[in-house]
Amino acid sequence: MARGRKATAITVACPICGKEYNKNGIGSHKVACQRRADAERAAQEQYVAVQQAIAGGSGAQGLNNPAMPSSSGVQRAPSSSGSSPVPDDAGGLVIERDHGGAVHYHGPFVEDLPEESHPTPQDEEQPAPSSPTRASPSPSTDGPQFPTFRAPTVPDLPPDDLRVDDFLTISHPHAATPPVHKRFEDFTRAPPPIDPTKLNNTPWHPFKSREDFEFAEFVLKAALNQGEVDALLALIDRVAGGRSALSFRSYGDLKDAWDAASRAAPAFMKHKVTVPYKKEDRTYTMYCRPLFEWSLGLLKDPLLASKFVWHAQRLYKYNGTTWERFVDEPNTADGWWRAEDALPEDGSPLMYALYADKTRLSSFGTQKGYPIIARIANLPSDIRNGEEYGGGQVVGFLPIVEDENEEGKKGFTTYKRVIWHESFWILLETIAKYGKTGYKFTCGDDVTRILYPIVLILVADYEEQAMMSLIRGPKGLSPCPVCLVPQDEQMTLGLQPQYPYRDAAPIQALLDNADLTKRQLDEALKPMGLRPVENVFWKLPHCNVYRALSWDRLHAYHGGLFSDHLFEEFQQIVKAMGREALIEVNQQFDNIPSWPNLNHFDAVVSVNFTDGQKYEDISKSIIHASHSVFRKARSKQGYMLLKCLRRYIVLDILAGLEVHMESTLRLYANELEYSEAFPDKNWNFPKVHTHQHVVDDIKEKGVTKNFNTKPFEKMHGLIKGIYQDQTNFKDVEAQIARIEHQVSVARFMRSRINALDEVLRKPPKEPKVDLFQFAHVHLGAPQKATTFANFELAHATEPGFQRFRLRLEQYMNQKFNLPLEDGHAPQWVKVKPNDEIIETRYIRVDYESQVTWKVYTDYLRCSPSFHGVPRYDHVMFKINDTEIGFAQLRFVFICKFMETQQPLALVHCLNVVQTRRPVDQDLGLCRVRSGSNENSYQFIPVTSILRGALITMDVMKRNDFFVVDSVDGDMFVRLRQEFPIWDT
């Protein structure tokens, strides 16, 4: 046994912080605790002194502390303008007024308060400055409340004219547009069609012909080198016998064409960044294209011009009693509205979402790239997050600062941050200039606007957010990039943010204080977890960097909280249970039915992945694949982990919704205290804390797909491909910048050519009639027609197919052969043995999402051999006008009845189990049960199918199955609406 102090279970309380610690470790803890308390006390004194000095020097009422307590007991960070809290009389909504008199609200959304609730500046009590402290919960009889909205007042809208699911759009006052009331069926936000007169008839110019451009585009995508291009051109010339439509004769001709075409968009420029380190100048290279000029190129494009949105909107849906606000795009959220408030009445906000992150270019990671990617938030998400023209654009490559001899030193760590922010300023300088003055520009829709560029969204993983916010990282005393949560309180989550947001003003004041030594400055910033560097984003008008920084679902959940923590715990517990448990879990993962866009796994316990998508897909079925192994009798710890995982899965589904309403935001906030389900783990780390800010981020910037790193990181593949296939591995940034620019120009030209093709495409003289389309369902993969007699013979031994023809005859007479007008029973219609039937094995179902109200499609199979294995998918279908059911497809077919083609399906019905077992309640299992007799096989019209369903069997109970509600947001919401028993 190793020597040392004898172990003890005795704990004692620390006299400084009051927390319990092991008796053997209390001494070292008290030293550290005292050091921290002294630092915080010193920082607080300095912090208050700086604020008082600023207040006295400026004549203002005082610099507001981000944590000043309001009279309601709720403490909040002010806006970047320096707002101070105001007493709240609106159901828990926090109201703030800045020094200019503008009122700001903190709650689910900011609006809909009557004018009389707006306090005047004279009514505000100015509390004394204090250091950042935890916010007190709002007083309530039932604990913290999530505020409700007040219905907007629309004088011209008669209350008796309202219907459930009506929509209301209220635009920002600068739009000078009255409220718009639409019925559900009339509500649309689609942009107007392309104006053909705006199209160029030679969109491939300056290439000499379309063939020249498409050849150049092919060479670019195929990453052909000079020798390969010359060989290909020679081959084409020989095959065409000298009559090729291509004007190129050599690689040199192609290069000259690209050089001419590259002028169609702003190219990358090389910049030098020089900053001294240890009294010696060090120079780094920064490649970037003019960000604002790139934006103007999109704005003047007539194909994109009609798709830009310029004004903030508040969107509502009527639920029968009140208008419920919802958000999706950035312009429907509060941040945009507030930014537009700050602009002149004739100003138009040009909103940016910016991303930066290092990526490995080479297989062994020796060569790295540091791309900056921009997207225009004024464009709709399907364009903005897409890969075509108008989507994300690489606008720069940050220098990578490395020095093995200096790495890890405090001074060098700070130096790298100085280089980062100095380099980023090169990209943002023009944005900062026109953010103040505006820029008059005539857009592609022939409307002249005064543009105000604003960085609304910063997208990054935690490590990069630490660089953007200049915090000290996970070991800092305040490790959150956006708020002042102490390092040891990161696991404390609540319905509303527990700690104040960061504020740039007091930090800038400290940095500008010439009386502070470097040591004093460092000590003053340490409690806030900051480094002594000026933040480049402070220079941007209308940008609060701490609100622009956004929660990242990919790294916080799939590639973070789940992959590095919950799934790791899962793997360890399964391995500790032995080989039998390991094999059983892997087998049950393999038994999960295939589902479109969902990775299928046959082994997960001993496998690690590098793709966040795979971790997301594992999380969707992890409970269904392991609950039998982790049942209470075998692993209490495992069962507790599954309860925790269920809470995480609900959070992930809700976080990923593409439309959020008050109800879904409240549901998310209520699930945040999930860690209590698994107390065996230390939950005190940043990726647990950061989703405290999800609700606020959605309120500020729209749904999480607006600030997810996933579409940005997808662009790393392009950069890696260029490096590996099209460079000589020397001076790679310059080569990548040149080729990436060609890719950008090619996307621009391709978009114009496709638009021209679309306009010139002649419609068919007679629309083609799809004989296999029935309402919202299309049947495909038809088999050869056969008679009922032959069909019954082939399926005689299969369950559910006995007396197939006679049962079908009875069903169709009852379903379609309705009583006559005089009340007499109609003549019975027989289905004869020689009548024909056509089997179809592919079913495409269009359905309206309960989340976005848009149409989506499920692709289903009902086949005895799909890629060599049987596949019989499950569906959710309408039993009647009030009931919904589940079933497995067994046979889908078309037959003629009463001279009409009838699309039908034989299904194995699954009944919802109305009594919920405790294990189902704990783990969110949606249990259904199949019958074992012939009556459980029924005929249904395929038009009654609502959508597909992923259903997996319960290996612990025969004939029981589970509907997987986590497969997508629509299924999650739909099941809770239709089956209240599953509302957990």
Secondary structure in CASP SS format (residue, H / E / C, confidence):
PFRMAT SS
TARGET T0000
AUTHOR 0000-0000-0000
METHOD secondary structure of the structure
MODEL  1
M C 1.00
A C 1.00
R C 1.00
G C 1.00
R C 1.00
K C 1.00
A C 1.00
T C 1.00
A C 1.00
I C 1.00
T E 1.00
V E 1.00
A E 1.00
C C 1.00
P C 1.00
I C 1.00
C C 1.00
G C 1.00
K C 1.00
E E 1.00
Y E 1.00
N E 1.00
K H 1.00
N H 1.00
G H 1.00
I H 1.00
G H 1.00
S H 1.00
H H 1.00
K H 1.00
V H 1.00
A H 1.00
C H 1.00
Q H 1.00
R H 1.00
R H 1.00
A H 1.00
D H 1.00
A H 1.00
E H 1.00
R H 1.00
A H 1.00
A H 1.00
Q H 1.00
E H 1.00
Q H 1.00
Y H 1.00
V H 1.00
A H 1.00
V H 1.00
Q H 1.00
Q H 1.00
A H 1.00
I H 1.00
A H 1.00
G H 1.00
G H 1.00
S H 1.00
G C 1.00
A C 1.00
Q C 1.00
G C 1.00
L C 1.00
N C 1.00
N C 1.00
P C 1.00
A C 1.00
M C 1.00
P E 1.00
S C 1.00
S C 1.00
S C 1.00
G C 1.00
V C 1.00
Q E 1.00
R C 1.00
A C 1.00
P C 1.00
S C 1.00
S C 1.00
S C 1.00
G C 1.00
S C 1.00
S E 1.00
P E 1.00
V E 1.00
P E 1.00
D E 1.00
D E 1.00
A E 1.00
G C 1.00
G C 1.00
L E 1.00
V E 1.00
I E 1.00
E E 1.00
R E 1.00
D C 1.00
H C 1.00
G C 1.00
G C 1.00
A C 1.00
V E 1.00
H E 1.00
Y E 1.00
H E 1.00
G C 1.00
P C 1.00
F C 1.00
V C 1.00
E C 1.00
D C 1.00
L C 1.00
P C 1.00
E H 1.00
E H 1.00
S H 1.00
H C 1.00
P C 1.00
T C 1.00
P H 1.00
Q H 1.00
D H 1.00
E C 1.00
E C 1.00
Q C 1.00
P C 1.00
A C 1.00
P C 1.00
S C 1.00
S C 1.00
P C 1.00
T C 1.00
R C 1.00
A C 1.00
S C 1.00
P C 1.00
S C 1.00
P C 1.00
S C 1.00
T C 1.00
D C 1.00
G C 1.00
P C 1.00
Q C 1.00
F C 1.00
P C 1.00
T C 1.00
F C 1.00
R C 1.00
A C 1.00
P C 1.00
T C 1.00
V C 1.00
P C 1.00
D C 1.00
L C 1.00
P C 1.00
P H 1.00
D H 1.00
D H 1.00
L C 1.00
R C 1.00
V C 1.00
D C 1.00
D C 1.00
F E 1.00
L E 1.00
T E 1.00
I E 1.00
S E 1.00
H C 1.00
P H 1.00
H H 1.00
A H 1.00
A C 1.00
T C 1.00
P C 1.00
P C 1.00
V E 1.00
H E 1.00
K E 1.00
R C 1.00
F H 1.00
E H 1.00
D H 1.00
F C 1.00
T C 1.00
R C 1.00
A C 1.00
P C 1.00
P C 1.00
P C 1.00
I C 1.00
D C 1.00
P H 1.00
T H 1.00
K H 1.00
L C 1.00
N C 1.00
N C 1.00
T C 1.00
P C 1.00
W C 1.00
H C 1.00
P C 1.00
F C 1.00
K C 1.00
S C 1.00
R H 1.00
E H 1.00
D H 1.00
F H 1.00
E H 1.00
F H 1.00
A H 1.00
E H 1.00
F H 1.00
V H 1.00
L H 1.00
K H 1.00
A H 1.00
A C 1.00
L C 1.00
N C 1.00
Q H 1.00
G H 1.00
E H 1.00
V H 1.00
D H 1.00
A H 1.00
L H 1.00
L H 1.00
A H 1.00
L H 1.00
I H 1.00
D H 1.00
R H 1.00
V H 1.00
A C 1.00
G C 1.00
G C 1.00
R C 1.00
S C 1.00
A C 1.00
L C 1.00
S C 1.00
F C 1.00
R C 1.00
S C 1.00
Y H 1.00
G H 1.00
D H 1.00
L H 1.00
K H 1.00
D H 1.00
A H 1.00
W H 1.00
D H 1.00
A H 1.00
A H 1.00
S H 1.00
R H 1.00
A H 1.00
A C 1.00
P C 1.00
A C 1.00
F C 1.00
M E 1.00
K E 1.00
H E 1.00
K E 1.00
V E 1.00
T E 1.00
V E 1.00
P E 1.00
Y E 1.00
K C 1.00
K C 1.00
E E 1.00
D E 1.00
R E 1.00
T E 1.00
Y E 1.00
T E 1.00
M E 1.00
Y E 1.00
C E 1.00
R C 1.00
P C 1.00
L H 1.00
F H 1.00
E H 1.00
W H 1.00
S H 1.00
L H 1.00
G H 1.00
L H 1.00
L H 1.00
K C 1.00
D C 1.00
P H 1.00
L H 1.00
L H 1.00
A H 1.00
S C 1.00
K C 1.00
F C 1.00
V C 1.00
W C 1.00
H C 1.00
A C 1.00
Q E 1.00
R E 1.00
L E 1.00
Y E 1.00
K E 1.00
Y E 1.00
N C 1.00
G C 1.00
T C 1.00
T C 1.00
W E 1.00
E E 1.00
R E 1.00
F E 1.00
V E 1.00
D C 1.00
E C 1.00
P H 1.00
N H 1.00
T H 1.00
A C 1.00
D H 1.00
G H 1.00
W H 1.00
W H 1.00
R H 1.00
A H 1.00
E H 1.00
D H 1.00
A C 1.00
L C 1.00
P C 1.00
E C 1.00
D C 1.00
G E 1.00
S E 1.00
P E 1.00
L E 1.00
M E 1.00
Y E 1.00
A E 1.00
L E 1.00
Y E 1.00
A E 1.00
D C 1.00
K C 1.00
T E 1.00
R E 1.00
L C 1.00
S C 1.00
S C 1.00
F C 1.00
G C 1.00
T C 1.00
Q C 1.00
K E 1.00
G E 1.00
Y C 1.00
P E 1.00
I E 1.00
I E 1.00
A E 1.00
R E 1.00
I E 1.00
A C 1.00
N C 1.00
L C 1.00
P C 1.00
S H 1.00
D H 1.00
I H 1.00
R H 1.00
N C 1.00
G C 1.00
E C 1.00
E C 1.00
Y C 1.00
G C 1.00
G C 1.00
G C 1.00
Q E 1.00
V E 1.00
V E 1.00
G E 1.00
F E 1.00
L C 1.00
P C 1.00
I C 1.00
V C 1.00
E C 1.00
D C 1.00
E C 1.00
N C 1.00
E C 1.00
E C 1.00
G C 1.00
K C 1.00
K H 1.00
G H 1.00
F H 1.00
T H 1.00
T H 1.00
Y H 1.00
K H 1.00
R H 1.00
V H 1.00
I H 1.00
W H 1.00
H H 1.00
E H 1.00
S H 1.00
F H 1.00
W H 1.00
I H 1.00
L H 1.00
L H 1.00
E H 1.00
T H 1.00
I H 1.00
A H 1.00
K H 1.00
Y H 1.00
G H 1.00
K H 1.00
T H 1.00
G C 1.00
Y E 1.00
K E 1.00
F E 1.00
T E 1.00
C C 1.00
G C 1.00
D C 1.00
D C 1.00
V C 1.00
T E 1.00
R E 1.00
I E 1.00
L E 1.00
Y E 1.00
P E 1.00
I E 1.00
V E 1.00
L E 1.00
I E 1.00
L E 1.00
V E 1.00
A C 1.00
D C 1.00
Y H 1.00
E H 1.00
E H 1.00
Q H 1.00
A H 1.00
M H 1.00
M H 1.00
S H 1.00
L C 1.00
I E 1.00
R C 1.00
G C 1.00
P C 1.00
K C 1.00
G C 1.00
L C 1.00
S C 1.00
P C 1.00
C C 1.00
P C 1.00
V C 1.00
C E 1.00
L C 1.00
V C 1.00
P C 1.00
Q H 1.00
D H 1.00
E H 1.00
Q C 1.00
M C 1.00
T C 1.00
L C 1.00
G C 1.00
L C 1.00
Q C 1.00
P C 1.00
Q C 1.00
Y C 1.00
P C 1.00
Y E 1.00
R C 1.00
D C 1.00
A H 1.00
A H 1.00
P H 1.00
I H 1.00
Q H 1.00
A H 1.00
L H 1.00
L H 1.00
D H 1.00
N C 1.00
A C 1.00
D C 1.00
L C 1.00
T C 1.00
K H 1.00
R H 1.00
Q H 1.00
L H 1.00
D H 1.00
E H 1.00
A H 1.00
L H 1.00
K H 1.00
P H 1.00
M H 1.00
G C 1.00
L E 1.00
R C 1.00
P C 1.00
V C 1.00
E C 1.00
N C 1.00
V H 1.00
F H 1.00
W H 1.00
K H 1.00
L C 1.00
P C 1.00
H C 1.00
C C 1.00
N C 1.00
V H 1.00
Y H 1.00
R H 1.00
A H 1.00
L E 1.00
S C 1.00
W C 1.00
D C 1.00
R H 1.00
L H 1.00
H H 1.00
A H 1.00
Y H 1.00
H H 1.00
G H 1.00
G H 1.00
L H 1.00
F H 1.00
S H 1.00
D H 1.00
H H 1.00
L H 1.00
F H 1.00
E H 1.00
E H 1.00
F H 1.00
Q H 1.00
Q H 1.00
I H 1.00
V H 1.00
K H 1.00
A H 1.00
M H 1.00
G C 1.00
R H 1.00
E H 1.00
A H 1.00
L H 1.00
I H 1.00
E H 1.00
V H 1.00
N H 1.00
Q H 1.00
Q H 1.00
F H 1.00
D H 1.00
N H 1.00
I C 1.00
P C 1.00
S C 1.00
W E 1.00
P C 1.00
N C 1.00
L E 1.00
N C 1.00
H C 1.00
F C 1.00
D C 1.00
A C 1.00
V C 1.00
V C 1.00
S C 1.00
V C 1.00
N C 1.00
F C 1.00
T C 1.00
D C 1.00
G H 1.00
Q H 1.00
K H 1.00
Y H 1.00
E H 1.00
D H 1.00
I H 1.00
S H 1.00
K H 1.00
S H 1.00
I H 1.00
I H 1.00
H H 1.00
A H 1.00
S H 1.00
H C 1.00
S C 1.00
V C 1.00
F C 1.00
R C 1.00
K C 1.00
A C 1.00
R C 1.00
S C 1.00
K H 1.00
Q H 1.00
G H 1.00
Y H 1.00
M H 1.00
L H 1.00
L H 1.00
K H 1.00
C H 1.00
L H 1.00
R H 1.00
R H 1.00
Y H 1.00
I H 1.00
V H 1.00
L H 1.00
D H 1.00
I H 1.00
L H 1.00
A H 1.00
G C 1.00
L C 1.00
E C 1.00
V C 1.00
H E 1.00
M E 1.00
E H 1.00
S H 1.00
T H 1.00
L H 1.00
R H 1.00
L H 1.00
Y H 1.00
A H 1.00
N H 1.00
E C 1.00
L C 1.00
E H 1.00
Y H 1.00
S H 1.00
E H 1.00
A H 1.00
F C 1.00
P C 1.00
D C 1.00
K C 1.00
N C 1.00
W C 1.00
N C 1.00
F C 1.00
P H 1.00
K H 1.00
V H 1.00
H H 1.00
T H 1.00
H H 1.00
Q H 1.00
H H 1.00
V H 1.00
V H 1.00
D H 1.00
D H 1.00
I H 1.00
K H 1.00
E H 1.00
K H 1.00
G C 1.00
V C 1.00
T H 1.00
K H 1.00
N H 1.00
F C 1.00
N C 1.00
T C 1.00
K H 1.00
P H 1.00
F H 1.00
E H 1.00
K H 1.00
M C 1.00
H H 1.00
G H 1.00
L H 1.00
I H 1.00
K H 1.00
G H 1.00
I H 1.00
Y H 1.00
Q H 1.00
D H 1.00
Q H 1.00
T C 1.00
N C 1.00
F C 1.00
K C 1.00
D C 1.00
V H 1.00
E H 1.00
A H 1.00
Q H 1.00
I H 1.00
A H 1.00
R H 1.00
I H 1.00
E H 1.00
H H 1.00
Q H 1.00
V H 1.00
S H 1.00
V H 1.00
A H 1.00
R H 1.00
F H 1.00
M H 1.00
R H 1.00
S H 1.00
R H 1.00
I H 1.00
N H 1.00
A H 1.00
L H 1.00
D H 1.00
E H 1.00
V H 1.00
L H 1.00
R C 1.00
K C 1.00
P C 1.00
P C 1.00
K C 1.00
E C 1.00
P C 1.00
K C 1.00
V C 1.00
D C 1.00
L C 1.00
F C 1.00
Q E 1.00
F E 1.00
A C 1.00
H C 1.00
V E 1.00
H E 1.00
L E 1.00
G E 1.00
A E 1.00
P E 1.00
Q C 1.00
K C 1.00
A C 1.00
T E 1.00
T E 1.00
F H 1.00
A H 1.00
N H 1.00
F H 1.00
E H 1.00
L H 1.00
A H 1.00
H C 1.00
A C 1.00
T C 1.00
E C 1.00
P C 1.00
G C 1.00
F C 1.00
Q C 1.00
R C 1.00
F H 1.00
R H 1.00
L H 1.00
R H 1.00
L H 1.00
E H 1.00
Q H 1.00
Y H 1.00
M H 1.00
N H 1.00
Q H 1.00
K H 1.00
F H 1.00
N C 1.00
L C 1.00
P C 1.00
L C 1.00
E C 1.00
D C 1.00
G C 1.00
H C 1.00
A C 1.00
P C 1.00
Q C 1.00
W C 1.00
V C 1.00
K C 1.00
V C 1.00
K C 1.00
P C 1.00
N C 1.00
D C 1.00
E E 1.00
I E 1.00
I E 1.00
E E 1.00
T E 1.00
R E 1.00
Y E 1.00
I E 1.00
R E 1.00
V E 1.00
D E 1.00
Y E 1.00
E E 1.00
S C 1.00
Q C 1.00
V C 1.00
T C 1.00
W C 1.00
K C 1.00
V E 1.00
Y E 1.00
T E 1.00
D E 1.00
Y E 1.00
L E 1.00
R E 1.00
C E 1.00
S E 1.00
P E 1.00
S E 1.00
F E 1.00
H C 1.00
G C 1.00
V E 1.00
P E 1.00
R E 1.00
Y E 1.00
D C 1.00
H E 1.00
V E 1.00
M E 1.00
F E 1.00
K E 1.00
I C 1.00
N C 1.00
D C 1.00
T C 1.00
E C 1.00
I E 1.00
G E 1.00
F E 1.00
A E 1.00
Q E 1.00
L E 1.00
R E 1.00
F E 1.00
V E 1.00
F E 1.00
I E 1.00
C E 1.00
K E 1.00
F E 1.00
M C 1.00
E C 1.00
T E 1.00
Q E 1.00
Q E 1.00
P E 1.00
L E 1.00
A E 1.00
L E 1.00
V E 1.00
H E 1.00
C E 1.00
L E 1.00
N E 1.00
V E 1.00
V C 1.00
Q C 1.00
T C 1.00
R C 1.00
R C 1.00
P H 1.00
V H 1.00
D H 1.00
Q H 1.00
D H 1.00
L H 1.00
G C 1.00
L C 1.00
C E 1.00
R E 1.00
V E 1.00
R E 1.00
S E 1.00
G C 1.00
S C 1.00
N C 1.00
E H 1.00
N H 1.00
S H 1.00
Y E 1.00
Q E 1.00
F E 1.00
I E 1.00
P E 1.00
V H 1.00
T H 1.00
S H 1.00
I E 1.00
L E 1.00
R E 1.00
G E 1.00
A E 1.00
L C 1.00
I E 1.00
T E 1.00
M E 1.00
D C 1.00
V C 1.00
M C 1.00
K C 1.00
R C 1.00
N C 1.00
D E 1.00
F E 1.00
F E 1.00
V E 1.00
V C 1.00
D H 1.00
S H 1.00
V H 1.00
D C 1.00
G H 1.00
D H 1.00
M H 1.00
F H 1.00
V H 1.00
R H 1.00
L H 1.00
R H 1.00
Q H 1.00
E H 1.00
F C 1.00
P H 1.00
I H 1.00
W H 1.00
D C 1.00
T C 1.00
END
